[in-house]
Amino acid sequence: MTKLKIGTGLRRKLESAGVLTVAVAAATTIAMQGPLMNGDDAKPMTQILAKSIPATAPAAKLAKGDSVEWDIANLDHASVDKWVARFTGTMKPSLEKYIERMDQYDEMITAKAEEKGVPKDLVYLAMIESGGLATAKSPVSARGLWQFMGATAREYGLTVRGKHDERIDPERSTEAALEYLGDLHDRFGSWYLAAAAYNVGQGRVSKELKRATGRSKGTDADFYLIAPNLPKETRDYVPKLIAAARIAKEPAKYGFAPTVTAKLN
């Protein structure tokens, strides 16, 4: 992986203001299975089972009537609704635990995001990655709040050597993850596409985006355009992120206890 040049905080804020562009994109419902964490509640799930999304589907559109602040696009989509239903149904006990864990990191992450000029809403990416567990380790050896693989962690300045593993340092790993996500946004022009690339890799997102649009940069709605050609886990990744954010921002609305993040909004 070649490290990208990092844009300035001001440039990212201006770019972020444009990510609310809504385009006609295609996607349908996704079948979900399994919790974010496995039975021993210590390892994030890396495989989320979902059915393929057909090429013809309802378009993604901006959610209406938001009463809280968002700094990434809150697009309505059937797959987001499915995850909201999942999180407020069978997965509610798990999500409650993840939101509670993230309370201790919310202010630190949002402060660092503001410093770097990236969306504070990226805090929810950490939540869906690790369930708020700083020592989380996946079956493929990704670690920490942000589930960094070793090679990417080293590329972004983290020490990964024997027992000295900065991936499990919440502050150091947050700085690296936000830098990486900023680079991905610089490359793809969309926080949805940046999140997808964080999950599946830059090469795959670039390939599918060029094949679908002929462009190297896209909009948030383009995520749903290319989603049918992405791996199952990645097809769920962005809808899961938005669904988790909706609930954490307005917990009472969904029957959850108040959180630090909700108070910040």
N, C-alpha and C positions, 0 to 999 in steps of 0.2 A: 504494500500500500504506500502511495506517495503522499506525504503530508501536504495539505493545501495551505495556501497563504491565508492568514486570518484577517478578515476585514475589521474596520474600526467599529466601536460600539455604536456610533452615530449611524453609520451605514447600515448596520444590522437593524437598528430601530426603524429606519426608513423603509427597509425591505420588509420588516415585519408588518408595517402598516399596510402593505400591499398584498398580504397573503389572504385577505378576505375575498379575493376575486373568486367569483363563482362561475364555473363553466359546466356545461352539460356533460356529465360523465355517467358511466354505467356500472351498476353493481346490484346484486340482490342479497337476500338474507344469507347469513352464515349460521351453520349449526355449531353450537359450542358444546364442549365436553371437558370436564375436569377442572379442578381448582387451580389457582395460581401457584400454590405450593403443594408439595406432596404430603403424605401422611405424617411424616415426622416434623413437618412445618419448618424445615431447615434448608431445603433445596428448592429453588424456583423451578417450575415446570418449563421445559424447553420445547415441548411438543404440545400444541393445542390443536385438537382435532376439529376440523371444519370442512364442510362440503365446498366444492368449487363454486365460484360465483359465475353465473352465466353472463354472456356479453351484453344482453339486453336487460336493462333494469332501471328503476327510478333514479333520477339525477340527485346528486348531493346538493343541498342548499343551506344557506345560513339559517341557524336556529333563530326563531323570533321570540321577542319578549324577555331577553336575558335581563335579570335583575342584578347580576354580579359582573365584575370586570373580567374580561378575557384578553389575553395578549397572544393567543393563537386562535385560529379560526374555529368556531364552534359550529361545524356543519351538521345539519340534520341528515341522517341516513338510516335506512332500515337496520343496517348492521350495528349502528350505535344503539338504537332502540333495543335490539336483542341483548346487547351487553348490559344495558341498564336493567332490563328485566332479570337477567342472570344475577347481577350484583345485588339486586334488591330481593331476590328469591333465594335459591339454594346456596348461593355464594355469599349471602349477607354476613354470616358470622366471620368468614374469612376476611372479607373486605373491611369489616369493622376493626379487626385486629391490625390490618395493614395500615389503615388510616390512623389508628391510635399510635402505632410505631412511628409513622412518618411525622407526627407532631413534634418530635424532638429534633427533627432535621429541617422542617419546613422553613423556619426563619433563616437558617444558615444558607440553604439552597437558594431561596428567593433573593437574598441579599447578594450572593455571588452572581446570580443571573443578572441582576440589575447592574452590577459593576461591569459585567462583560457585555452588556447590551443585547442579551438574548432573552427570550420570554421566560417570565417567572413560572408560567404554567408547565415548564419542563419538569417541575418537581413531581408531576404525576407520572412522568416516564420512569423516574426512579422507583416510584411506588409499584407500578406494574411489573417492573423488572425484578425486584427483590422482595416485594412485600414489606419494605421498610426494615429489612434485616441486613445490617452492615456486614455480617460475616457469611452471608448467603453464598453457597457454592453450587453450581449447576453440574449435571452429569458430564458436561463437556469442559468443565474446569473454568468457566466464567465465574468471577467472584465480585463480592461487594454490593453496595447499594445500586450501582450502575451496571453490574454484571459485565465487567470488562474481561475480554480475553487477554491473555498475557502479552501477545505481540502488540496489540493496539495500545494497551496500557503503557508499555515501554515507549512506544512511539510518541505518546503524549506526556512523557516525562515522569511516569510512575516507576518506582523501583519494584521489581518483581524478581526476588532472588532468595530462594530458600524460605526461611521463616520470616524474612523481611518482605512483606507484600503490602504495598501501599494501596492496593485495590480495596482493602478492607478499612482504610483510613477514610472516614466520611468526608472530611474537608478536602483532602488531596484528591480523592477520586472524583469529587464533585467538580473541582476546578478543571480536571482533565476531561471529564465527560461534557461539560458545557463548552469547552474549547472545541472538542471533537464535533459536537452537534452544531456549533457555529460554523465550522468548516463545511459540514454537510449542507447546511442551509446556503452558504455561499455558492456551493457547487450546483445545487438543485433549485434554488429560488423558492422553496416551499418548506414549511416546517413539517407538513405531513410526509412529504417525500424524504425529508431529512430523517424523520423518525423511522420510516420504512427502511432506509439505508442503514441506520443504526442497528436494526434488527437483522437484516438479510445481507448487508454489504453493499458498497457503492456500485460495484460492477453490475450486479443484477438489476438494481433500480435504473441505472443509466441505460442498460440494454433494453429494458422493457419500455422505458419512457421514449427512447428514440424510435423504437419499433411502432409505438402507438401514436406518437405525435410528430415525429421527425425533429424534435427539439432536444437540447441537452438540459434545459431548465423547464420547469412547469409550474402549475398551480396546485393548491391543495386538492381541488376537485380531480386533478389528474391522478391522484392516488387511487381513487375508485375506478378510474379508466383502466389503469394497469393492474389493478388488484387481481383480476381473474388469472393472470399469468404469474403471479407471485406465489411462493410457498404458502401452505395453509396457515402456518403460524404468523407470517407477515400480513396476510389478509385480515387477520383479527387484530393485529397489533395497534393500528391507529384507532379503529373503532373502540377497542378496549381502553385506550388512553383517554379518549374523549368522554366515554361513559364514566370512567373513574373520576375524571375531573368534574363532571357535572354533579356527581354525588358528593364529592369532597367539598365543593364550593358551596353547596346548598344542602347540607346533610339533613336538616330538619324536614325539608321538602320530601326527602326519600325515606324518612323514618330512622335516620342515624343520629347519633349524639353530636353536639357541636365540636368543631375542631379548630386548631390554631389557624389553619389555612382559611377556613370559613370566616374567621374573625378578621383576617387580613383583607378579605374581599368586601 
